[in-house]
Amino acid sequence: MPIRRPLLAVVSGPPATGKTTLARELARSLGCPAILRDEIKQGMVMNHPGHNADGDDPLNIPALEAFFATITVLLRAGTTVVAEAAFQDRLWRPGLEPLTGLADLRIIRCTTPVSTIARRITDRARADSHRVAHGDKALLADMEAGVYDPDRFVSISLAAPKLLVDTSDGYAPALVEIQRFLLRPNHEGDVA
């Protein structure tokens, strides 16, 4: 019996669009690991007292390297993976491209209105002390100054099936349809 290539389900989008929640739910329902870039960085911050996430954060590159190294090890072992990060094209495509030789890639982009993003960032900054690792205060300041626009987010440009998911109130399309998108054969067309 032939062995299938593992699936790499990439969950992307601007900050506070529901990526982490969706990635965890998908990993649970698929029965595979979720590799979350922010959690890797939070683990690094624990070992850097006085870390400041604003500006040119010195932990961003090591977190990116650890993120892709972890995904690579799992894919080479034949493990399906849900990977979650912002995944803007310019910064993330170079790390994703080599993985297309190891796995069937599916790209999910989460979206939600700016008002929901602002509420989510404010709520999580209050509720999660680990969020200091990610510069949420600077993002909120940019939003208040009117210089943050999630529509400027540049999606991954790799040739792979893509799905846009609105996370404003649950998921649209529904979770079962997102799972179908992830598990369908590679030769079927893109969904928008």
C-alpha positions in Angstrom: 0.0 0.0 0.0 1.5 3.4 -1.0 2.3 5.9 1.7 0.6 9.4 1.3 2.6 12.5 1.8 1.8 14.4 5.0 -0.4 17.5 4.9 1.0 20.9 5.9 -2.0 23.0 6.9 -0.9 26.6 7.1 -3.1 28.9 9.2 -2.3 32.5 8.4 -3.6 36.1 8.7 -3.1 39.4 10.5 -2.8 39.5 14.3 -5.9 38.6 16.3 -7.9 37.1 13.4 -8.4 33.8 15.2 -5.4 31.9 13.8 -4.3 30.2 17.0 -7.8 29.1 18.0 -8.6 27.7 14.5 -5.2 26.0 14.3 -5.7 24.3 17.7 -9.2 23.2 16.7 -8.0 21.8 13.3 -5.1 19.9 14.9 -7.4 18.4 17.5 -10.0 17.3 14.9 -7.3 16.0 12.5 -5.4 14.3 15.3 -2.0 15.9 14.6 0.3 18.5 16.2 -0.2 22.2 16.0 3.0 24.2 15.7 2.4 27.7 16.8 5.1 30.3 16.2 4.0 32.6 19.0 4.3 29.7 21.5 7.8 29.0 20.4 8.7 32.7 20.8 7.0 32.8 24.2 9.2 29.9 25.3 12.3 31.8 24.2 11.2 35.0 26.0 11.1 33.0 29.3 14.8 32.7 29.1 15.4 36.4 28.3 14.5 38.5 31.4 13.6 42.1 30.5 12.8 41.2 26.9 11.2 44.0 24.9 9.0 42.9 21.9 8.7 46.4 20.5 10.8 47.6 17.6 13.3 45.2 16.1 12.8 42.2 18.3 16.0 40.1 18.5 14.0 36.9 19.1 12.0 37.1 15.9 14.7 35.4 13.7 15.5 32.6 16.2 11.8 31.9 16.7 11.3 31.8 12.9 14.2 29.3 12.6 13.0 27.1 15.4 9.4 27.2 14.0 10.5 25.9 10.5 13.1 23.5 11.9 10.3 21.9 14.1 7.9 21.6 11.1 10.6 20.2 8.9 11.5 17.4 11.4 7.8 16.5 11.7 7.1 16.5 8.0 10.3 14.4 7.3 8.9 11.9 9.8 5.7 11.7 7.8 3.6 13.7 10.3 0.7 15.8 9.2 1.1 19.3 10.8 -1.0 22.4 11.4 1.3 25.4 11.4 0.1 28.8 12.6 1.8 32.1 12.2 1.1 35.5 10.5 2.7 34.1 7.3 3.0 37.3 5.3 4.4 36.4 1.9 7.7 38.3 1.9 8.8 37.0 5.3 7.4 33.5 5.3 7.5 32.2 1.7 11.2 31.4 1.8 10.7 29.1 4.8 7.6 27.5 3.3 8.8 26.8 -0.3 11.2 24.0 0.7 8.5 22.3 2.6 6.3 21.8 -0.5 8.7 19.0 -1.4 7.9 17.2 1.8 4.1 17.7 2.2 0.8 18.7 0.5 0.4 22.3 1.3 -3.0 24.0 2.1 -3.2 27.6 3.0 -6.0 29.1 5.2 -6.1 32.8 5.7 -8.2 34.1 8.7 -10.0 37.4 8.5 -12.2 39.5 10.7 -13.1 43.2 11.0 -10.7 45.7 12.5 -13.1 46.4 15.4 -12.9 42.6 16.3 -9.1 42.6 16.0 -8.9 45.6 18.4 -11.2 43.9 20.9 -9.3 40.6 20.7 -5.9 42.2 21.2 -7.1 44.3 24.1 -8.8 41.2 25.7 -5.8 38.9 25.3 -3.3 41.5 26.5 -5.3 41.7 29.7 -5.9 38.0 30.1 -2.5 36.5 29.0 0.7 37.8 30.6 2.7 35.9 28.0 1.4 38.3 25.3 4.2 40.8 26.2 6.4 38.6 24.0 4.5 39.8 20.9 4.2 43.6 20.9 0.5 43.8 21.2 0.7 47.3 22.9 2.5 48.7 19.8 -0.1 47.2 17.5 -2.9 48.7 19.6 -1.1 52.1 19.5 -0.8 51.8 15.7 -4.5 51.0 15.5 -5.4 54.0 17.6 -3.2 56.2 15.5 -4.9 54.9 12.3 -1.6 53.5 10.8 -2.5 49.8 11.1 -4.5 48.4 8.2 -5.0 44.6 8.2 -6.0 44.9 4.5 -2.3 45.5 3.8 -1.6 42.0 4.8 0.1 40.2 1.9 -1.1 36.6 1.7 1.3 33.7 0.8 1.7 33.6 -3.0 2.7 29.9 -3.3 0.8 27.8 -5.8 -1.3 25.8 -3.3 -5.0 25.5 -2.5 -6.2 28.5 -0.5 -9.2 29.1 1.7 -10.4 32.4 3.3 -12.1 31.9 6.7 -14.0 34.6 8.4 -13.6 34.1 12.2 -15.9 37.0 13.3 -18.5 34.7 14.8 -17.5 31.1 14.7 -16.1 30.0 11.2 -17.4 30.8 7.8 -17.1 28.4 6.1 -17.9 26.0 8.9 -15.3 23.9 10.5 -16.4 20.7 8.7 -16.0 22.5 5.4 -12.5 23.7 6.4 -11.6 20.1 7.3 -12.9 18.9 3.8 -10.7 21.6 2.2 -7.7 20.3 4.0 -8.2 16.6 3.2 -9.3 16.8 -0.4 -6.9 15.5 -3.1 -4.3 17.9 -4.4 -5.6 18.0 -7.9 -8.9 19.7 -7.0 -9.0 23.5 -7.6 -8.6 26.4 -5.1 -11.5 27.6 -2.9 -11.9 31.3 -2.2 
